[in-house]
Amino acid sequence: MADAASKIMENLQALENARLDIAVTGESGSGKSSFVNAIRGLGDEDDVSAATGVVETTLKPTPYPHPKHPNVTVWDLPGIGTPDFRSDTYLEQVNFSRYDFFILIASERFKTNHARLAQEIQKQGKRFYFVRSKVDADLEATKKRRPHAYNEEGILQQIRENCQACLEAENVMSPRIFLLSNWELSKYDFVLLEETLEQELPSHKRHAFLLALPNISLEILHKKREALQKQIWKLATISCGVAAVPIPGLSVACDMTILIKSLSEYRKDFGLDDDSLGKLAEKVGKPVEEIKEVIKSPLAREISRDVVVKMLTKAGGGALMVAEYFASAVPIFGSLAAGGISFGTTYYMLRSSLNEVADDAHRVLIKAFESDV
């Protein structure tokens, strides 16, 4: 059992430490720096945001780690087509091998530089995705010019077809194009882009990508819940393996460590920490207290040993952990009993707590936007 727990621990650590490096590039003024911020759940004025402007503000590849998942880094690359960064030498200049995939952004038409860069990336065996930004501005402008003939779906389809035609004219066959707004990330094609990346990334990088996504839709919250549920049995098995070691108190200490660490991560992953709730309230123009009203779980507060002990006592897990403590002191049979108790306690606590946090996040999102986003 100890060997199995050790291997599972290695698997979990590899998953937790998996690096994901996303490269974002495009021509000057295309909104790439705003996209770097939006994909990390930030606005352009936050302290750790990428600098934005109407002229090129990125002069070298600049890393922007995710504020809550530092193993995920979004790289803001210099604009393609500028005098210092030509498409034929661009990949070498920005250290191509560093990145897992590329996002190529345009706010109007995709041009020769985009096509050449995509072809070079393809030659090197990496994936790329075309993002047409600022579609919200196009829609708004069209609505003002032709209010009576305005048809949002028709306009979006025209934009998509125009992008495809421009790229195919440059010999990029069957390009995949995603229409986005950096200010309303949940609209248009962001969910499609997220699903595409989820399917095409390796499993360990997919997990990192999913947990780092901003909580902008109920679908993303559901996927996060599913991804984290798959890890619970592994954590419970580690607890079980430690409990089988006949050292009184060792497993109880391990269980508490696992619970405190996991519950803190759940709170962070679902955006129930004070910083995330404050930013959400500011974004939707509501008092943060109003949004917090729908939160029912005590886990929305700072996680501590005392909070976990109270939850265990309430759930009956406290008594099981006391029994586990004494069982671990009895050779062989006591150790087996302690292992079973530890597995059950840890599994139950993690699963019930995850569901509580995910349900709270669901309610918070609906409260914030007053709709089933």
C-alpha positions in Angstrom: 0.0 0.0 0.0 2.9 2.3 0.8 4.4 1.8 -2.6 1.1 2.5 -4.3 0.6 5.7 -2.3 4.1 6.8 -3.2 3.5 6.3 -6.9 0.2 8.2 -6.7 2.0 11.0 -4.8 4.5 11.3 -7.7 1.6 11.4 -10.2 -0.2 14.2 -8.3 3.0 16.2 -7.9 3.7 15.9 -11.6 0.2 17.1 -12.3 0.5 19.9 -9.9 3.9 21.0 -11.3 3.0 20.7 -15.0 4.1 23.8 -16.8 2.0 25.4 -19.6 3.5 28.2 -21.7 1.1 30.0 -24.0 2.4 32.4 -26.6 0.2 35.3 -27.8 1.2 37.4 -30.8 -0.3 39.5 -33.5 0.2 42.9 -35.1 0.4 46.1 -33.0 -2.9 47.3 -31.6 -4.7 44.0 -32.2 -5.5 43.5 -28.5 -3.0 40.8 -27.7 -1.9 42.3 -24.4 -5.6 42.7 -23.4 -6.1 39.0 -24.3 -3.1 38.1 -22.1 -4.8 39.8 -19.2 -8.3 38.5 -19.9 -7.2 34.8 -20.2 -5.7 35.2 -16.7 -8.9 36.7 -15.3 -7.4 40.2 -15.0 -8.4 43.7 -16.3 -5.9 46.0 -18.0 -5.5 48.1 -14.9 -4.6 45.4 -12.4 -1.2 45.5 -10.8 0.2 42.4 -12.6 -1.5 43.1 -16.0 0.4 43.3 -19.3 0.8 46.8 -20.5 -1.6 47.8 -23.2 -1.8 50.7 -25.7 -2.7 51.7 -29.2 0.9 51.4 -30.3 3.3 48.5 -29.8 4.1 48.2 -26.1 5.8 44.8 -26.1 9.4 45.0 -27.2 10.5 41.5 -26.1 8.8 38.2 -25.1 7.4 39.0 -21.7 6.1 36.3 -19.3 3.0 36.9 -17.3 2.4 34.1 -14.8 -1.2 33.3 -13.8 -1.8 35.1 -10.5 -3.1 31.9 -8.8 -1.5 29.2 -10.9 2.1 30.2 -11.4 2.9 27.1 -13.4 0.8 28.6 -16.2 2.5 31.4 -18.0 1.0 33.5 -20.8 3.7 35.1 -22.9 3.1 38.5 -24.6 5.2 38.4 -27.7 6.3 41.4 -29.8 4.0 42.4 -32.6 4.8 40.6 -35.9 5.6 42.6 -38.9 7.4 45.4 -37.0 10.9 46.4 -38.2 12.6 44.5 -35.5 10.5 41.3 -35.8 10.1 40.0 -39.4 8.0 36.9 -39.9 10.9 34.9 -41.4 13.1 35.2 -38.3 10.4 35.8 -35.7 10.2 32.3 -34.2 14.0 32.2 -33.6 13.9 35.7 -32.0 11.1 34.8 -29.6 12.6 31.4 -28.6 10.0 29.2 -30.3 10.7 26.0 -28.4 9.6 27.5 -25.1 5.9 27.5 -25.9 3.2 24.8 -25.9 1.0 26.5 -28.5 0.5 29.9 -30.2 -2.5 32.3 -30.3 -2.3 34.5 -33.4 -4.5 37.6 -33.0 -5.9 40.1 -35.5 -8.4 42.8 -34.8 -9.3 43.4 -38.5 -8.0 41.2 -41.3 -5.4 38.4 -41.1 -2.5 39.3 -43.3 0.6 37.8 -44.9 2.6 38.0 -41.7 0.0 36.0 -39.8 -0.1 33.3 -42.6 3.7 33.1 -42.8 4.1 32.7 -39.1 1.4 30.0 -38.9 3.1 28.1 -41.7 6.5 28.3 -39.9 4.8 27.1 -36.6 3.2 24.2 -38.5 6.6 23.2 -40.0 8.0 23.0 -36.4 5.2 20.7 -35.4 3.4 22.9 -32.9 -0.2 24.0 -32.8 -1.6 27.5 -33.4 -5.0 29.1 -33.2 -6.3 32.2 -35.0 -8.2 34.7 -32.8 -10.2 37.5 -34.3 -10.5 40.1 -31.5 -12.7 43.1 -31.0 -15.7 41.6 -32.6 -17.9 43.5 -30.0 -16.6 46.8 -31.5 -17.5 45.6 -35.0 -21.0 44.6 -33.9 -21.6 47.9 -32.1 -20.4 49.9 -35.1 -22.6 48.0 -37.5 -25.6 48.4 -35.1 -25.1 52.2 -35.2 -24.8 52.3 -39.0 -27.6 49.9 -39.8 -29.9 49.5 -36.9 -32.8 48.2 -38.9 -30.8 45.6 -40.8 -28.7 44.5 -37.8 -28.3 40.8 -37.5 -25.6 39.7 -35.0 -25.3 36.1 -36.2 -25.1 37.2 -39.8 -22.4 39.7 -39.1 -20.3 37.3 -37.1 -20.6 34.8 -39.9 -19.4 37.4 -42.4 -16.4 38.2 -40.2 -15.5 34.5 -39.9 -15.8 34.0 -43.7 -13.7 37.0 -44.4 -11.0 35.8 -42.1 -11.0 32.4 -43.7 -10.8 33.9 -47.2 -7.8 36.1 -46.3 -5.9 33.2 -44.8 -6.8 30.7 -47.6 -5.6 33.3 -50.1 -2.2 33.1 -48.3 -2.2 29.3 -48.6 -3.4 28.5 -45.1 -5.8 25.7 -45.7 -8.9 25.2 -43.5 -7.9 27.7 -40.8 -9.6 27.5 -37.4 -10.8 31.0 -36.4 -12.2 32.0 -33.1 -14.1 35.3 -32.7 -13.6 36.9 -29.3 -14.1 40.0 -27.2 -11.4 40.7 -24.5 -14.0 42.6 -22.5 -16.8 39.9 -22.7 -14.8 36.7 -22.7 -17.7 34.5 -22.1 -19.4 35.5 -25.4 -18.8 34.5 -29.0 -16.2 31.7 -29.5 -14.3 31.5 -26.3 -16.0 28.3 -25.1 -15.3 26.8 -28.5 -11.6 27.8 -28.2 -11.5 26.4 -24.6 -13.0 23.1 -25.7 -10.5 22.9 -28.7 -7.5 23.4 -26.4 -8.9 21.0 -23.9 -9.1 18.3 -26.5 -5.7 18.9 -28.1 -3.5 19.5 -25.0 -1.7 16.5 -23.3 -3.7 15.4 -20.2 -1.3 16.9 -17.6 -1.2 20.3 -19.4 -5.0 20.1 -20.0 -5.5 19.9 -16.2 -3.3 23.0 -15.6 -5.1 24.9 -18.4 -8.6 24.1 -17.1 -7.9 25.1 -13.5 -6.3 28.4 -14.6 -9.4 29.4 -16.7 -11.3 32.4 -15.4 -14.7 31.4 -13.9 -16.9 33.0 -16.6 -19.4 30.3 -17.3 -21.3 27.5 -15.6 -19.8 25.1 -18.1 -16.2 25.9 -16.9 -17.2 25.5 -13.3 -18.7 22.1 -14.1 -15.5 21.0 -15.8 -13.4 22.1 -12.9 -15.5 20.2 -10.5 -15.2 17.0 -12.7 -11.4 17.4 -13.0 -10.9 17.8 -9.3 -13.3 15.0 -8.4 -11.0 12.6 -10.4 -8.1 13.4 -8.1 -10.0 12.7 -4.8 -9.5 9.0 -4.7 -5.7 9.5 -5.2 -5.5 11.8 -2.2 -7.6 9.4 -0.1 -5.2 6.5 -1.2 -2.2 8.5 0.0 -3.9 9.1 3.3 -4.7 5.3 3.5 -1.1 4.4 2.7 0.3 6.6 5.5 -2.3 5.3 8.0 -1.0 1.8 7.4 2.3 2.8 8.9 2.0 1.9 12.7 3.1 5.3 14.1 0.4 6.9 16.2 -0.6 10.3 15.0 1.3 10.2 11.7 -1.9 9.6 9.6 -3.9 12.2 11.4 -1.3 14.8 10.7 -1.2 13.7 7.1 -5.0 13.8 6.7 -5.1 17.3 8.1 -2.3 18.5 5.8 -4.1 17.0 2.7 -7.5 18.5 3.8 -6.1 22.0 4.5 -4.1 22.1 1.2 -6.9 20.7 -1.0 -9.7 22.8 0.5 -7.5 26.0 0.1 -7.0 25.1 -3.5 -10.7 24.5 -4.1 -11.5 27.9 -2.7 -8.9 29.5 -5.0 -9.8 27.4 -8.1 -13.5 28.4 -7.9 -12.8 32.1 -7.2 -14.2 32.2 -3.7 -11.2 34.0 -2.2 -11.7 37.6 -1.2 -9.5 39.0 -4.1 -11.5 37.1 -6.8 -14.9 38.0 -5.3 -13.8 41.7 -5.1 -12.8 41.7 -8.8 -16.0 40.0 -9.8 -18.1 42.5 -7.8 -16.2 45.4 -9.4 -16.7 43.9 -12.9 -20.5 43.6 -12.5 -20.9 46.8 -10.5 -22.3 45.2 -7.4 -21.3 45.4 -3.7 -19.2 42.4 -2.8 -21.4 41.8 0.2 -24.3 41.3 -2.1 -22.5 38.6 -4.0 -21.2 37.0 -0.8 -24.8 36.6 0.5 -25.3 33.5 -1.6 -22.2 31.7 -0.3 -23.2 29.0 2.2 -20.0 27.0 2.8 -17.6 28.0 5.6 -14.8 27.2 3.2 -15.3 30.6 1.6 -13.4 32.0 4.6 -9.7 31.5 5.0 -8.9 27.8 5.5 -7.2 26.8 8.8 -6.7 23.8 11.0 -9.5 25.0 13.3 -12.0 25.4 10.4 -11.1 21.8 9.2 -11.5 20.4 12.7 -14.9 22.0 13.1 -16.0 20.6 9.8 -14.7 17.1 10.7 -16.5 17.2 14.0 -19.8 18.3 12.4 -19.5 15.5 9.8 -18.6 12.8 12.3 -15.1 12.6 10.8 -13.5 13.7 14.1 -14.6 10.6 15.9 -13.2 8.5 13.0 -9.9 10.2 13.2 -9.7 9.6 16.9 -10.5 5.9 16.2 -7.8 5.9 13.5 -5.2 7.3 15.9 -5.7 4.4 18.3 -6.1 1.8 15.6 -2.8 2.8 14.1 -1.1 1.8 17.4 -2.3 -1.9 17.0 0.0 -4.1 14.8 -1.2 -5.4 11.5 -5.0 -5.5 11.9 -5.0 -2.1 13.6 -3.0 -0.7 10.7 -5.4 -2.1 8.1 -8.4 -0.7 10.0 -6.7 2.7 10.3 -6.0 2.7 6.5 -9.7 2.1 5.8 -10.8 4.8 8.2 -8.4 7.3 6.8 -9.4 6.6 3.2 -13.1 7.0 4.0 -12.7 10.1 6.1 -10.4 11.9 3.5 -12.6 10.8 0.6 -15.8 11.9 2.2 -14.4 15.3 3.4 -12.9 16.2 0.0 -15.9 15.1 -2.1 -18.5 16.9 0.1 -16.3 20.0 0.4 -15.6 20.2 -3.3 -19.3 19.9 -4.0 -20.1 22.7 -1.5 -17.5 25.0 -3.0 -18.6 24.3 -6.6 -22.2 24.9 -5.7 -21.3 28.2 -4.1 -19.3 29.2 -7.2 -22.4 28.4 -9.3 -24.6 30.6 -7.1 -22.0 33.4 -7.1 -21.8 33.5 -10.9 -25.6 33.5 -11.3 -25.9 36.2 -8.6 -23.2 38.3 -10.3 -24.7 38.3 -13.8 -28.3 37.6 -12.8 -28.5 34.9 -15.4 -27.4 31.3 -16.2 -24.2 32.3 -17.9 
